[in-house]
Amino acid sequence: MPYRICKAFEVESGHQLAKHPDACRFPHGHTRRVEIIVEADSLNARDMVTDFKVVKAAAKEAIDAYDHALCVNTDDPMHATLKQAYGERIISFEKQDPTTEVITKLIFDVVSARLAELTAKPLLGHPAPQGVRVRRVRIYETSSCWAEYEA
């Protein structure tokens, strides 16, 4: 059985769900809790899966991108207007609603790719062992609702 660690982050982000029949079709925000679970079959020379700093570094780009951003389906009638007004703070989802499920998978993919890079070229003083990988990403949309994506 592999060893696992979890690093959690909080991010303020919004979305609007063009396909939703009710109030969620309007812009609204969440304080999202993002949990990234990383695993390895063995521990590194420091008896760790990897240092939590490595997980933080692997997740930084993804977490920062969503912080104070609004996620919008490109099919939403307001997408172009919002993108023009707010630029990089609008995250476009090509013909797809930015549900928490969709965002969870995207963060899983970004963090997995970055973790692989950090395994190949470790952070100074913080080696990640070969075989360290993202096992699961879970995002709480509210304190009682979450979505997750697992390898």
C-alpha positions in Angstrom: 0.0 0.0 0.0 1.4 3.4 -0.9 2.2 6.2 1.5 0.1 9.3 1.1 0.2 13.0 2.2 -2.3 15.8 1.7 -1.7 19.5 1.2 -4.7 21.8 1.4 -5.3 25.2 0.0 -8.1 27.8 0.1 -8.9 29.9 -2.9 -11.6 32.5 -3.6 -13.1 31.9 -7.0 -16.3 32.3 -8.9 -18.1 30.6 -11.7 -21.4 30.8 -13.6 -22.9 27.7 -15.1 -24.6 28.5 -18.5 -26.3 25.1 -18.6 -27.8 25.3 -15.1 -31.6 26.0 -15.0 -31.6 27.9 -11.7 -29.6 30.5 -9.9 -26.2 28.9 -10.5 -26.3 30.3 -14.1 -25.6 33.7 -12.6 -22.1 34.7 -11.4 -21.4 33.5 -7.9 -18.4 32.8 -5.7 -17.1 30.2 -3.4 -14.3 29.8 -0.8 -13.0 26.6 -2.2 -10.9 24.2 -0.2 -8.5 22.3 -2.5 -7.0 19.1 -1.2 -4.2 17.5 -3.1 -3.3 14.0 -2.1 0.1 12.7 -3.3 1.4 9.2 -2.9 4.5 7.1 -3.4 5.3 3.4 -3.0 8.3 4.2 -0.9 9.7 7.0 1.2 12.5 9.3 0.2 15.9 9.5 1.9 14.3 11.8 4.5 11.5 9.2 5.3 8.9 11.3 3.5 6.6 10.9 0.5 8.0 14.3 -0.5 8.3 17.6 1.3 5.1 19.6 1.5 7.0 22.4 -0.2 7.2 20.2 -3.3 3.4 19.8 -3.3 2.9 23.5 -2.7 5.2 24.3 -5.6 3.5 21.8 -7.9 0.1 23.4 -7.1 1.1 27.0 -7.1 0.3 27.8 -10.7 -3.1 26.1 -10.6 -4.2 27.6 -7.3 -3.0 31.1 -8.2 -4.8 31.0 -11.6 -8.2 30.4 -9.8 -7.7 32.9 -7.0 -10.1 35.8 -7.5 -11.0 34.6 -11.0 -14.3 33.9 -12.6 -14.7 30.7 -14.6 -17.0 31.0 -17.6 -18.3 28.7 -20.4 -17.3 30.1 -23.8 -20.9 29.5 -24.9 -22.2 31.8 -22.2 -23.6 35.0 -23.9 -21.6 37.1 -21.4 -18.2 35.4 -22.0 -16.8 37.8 -24.5 -17.9 40.9 -22.6 -16.4 39.5 -19.3 -13.2 38.4 -21.0 -12.8 41.9 -22.5 -13.5 43.6 -19.2 -11.5 41.4 -16.9 -8.9 39.7 -19.0 -6.8 37.0 -17.3 -9.2 36.9 -14.3 -11.7 35.2 -16.6 -10.9 31.5 -17.1 -12.5 30.3 -20.3 -13.9 26.8 -20.5 -14.4 25.8 -24.1 -18.1 24.8 -24.6 -18.1 23.4 -21.1 -19.5 24.6 -17.8 -16.9 25.2 -15.2 -18.5 22.9 -12.6 -16.4 21.9 -9.5 -16.1 18.5 -11.1 -14.5 20.0 -14.3 -12.2 22.3 -12.3 -11.1 19.4 -10.1 -10.0 17.4 -13.1 -8.1 20.4 -14.6 -6.3 21.0 -11.3 -5.4 17.3 -11.1 -3.9 17.4 -14.6 -1.9 20.6 -14.0 -0.5 19.5 -10.6 0.3 16.0 -12.0 2.3 17.5 -14.8 4.1 20.0 -12.6 4.9 17.3 -10.0 6.5 15.1 -12.7 8.6 18.1 -13.7 9.7 18.6 -10.1 10.6 14.9 -9.8 12.8 15.2 -12.9 14.3 18.5 -11.7 13.9 18.8 -7.9 13.5 22.0 -6.0 16.8 22.9 -4.4 17.1 20.8 -1.2 13.8 19.1 -1.7 14.0 16.0 -3.8 10.9 14.1 -4.8 11.4 10.4 -5.2 10.8 8.7 -8.6 7.2 7.4 -8.6 5.7 10.2 -6.5 2.3 11.0 -8.1 -1.0 12.8 -7.5 -3.5 10.3 -6.3 -6.5 12.5 -5.8 -7.7 16.1 -5.9 -10.8 17.0 -3.9 -12.4 20.4 -4.0 -14.9 21.6 -1.5 -17.3 24.1 -3.1 -19.0 24.7 0.2 -18.3 23.2 3.7 -20.8 20.3 2.8 -20.3 19.8 -0.9 -17.2 18.5 -2.7 -16.1 16.9 -6.0 -13.0 14.8 -6.5 -10.9 13.3 -9.3 -8.7 10.3 -8.7 -6.0 8.6 -10.7 
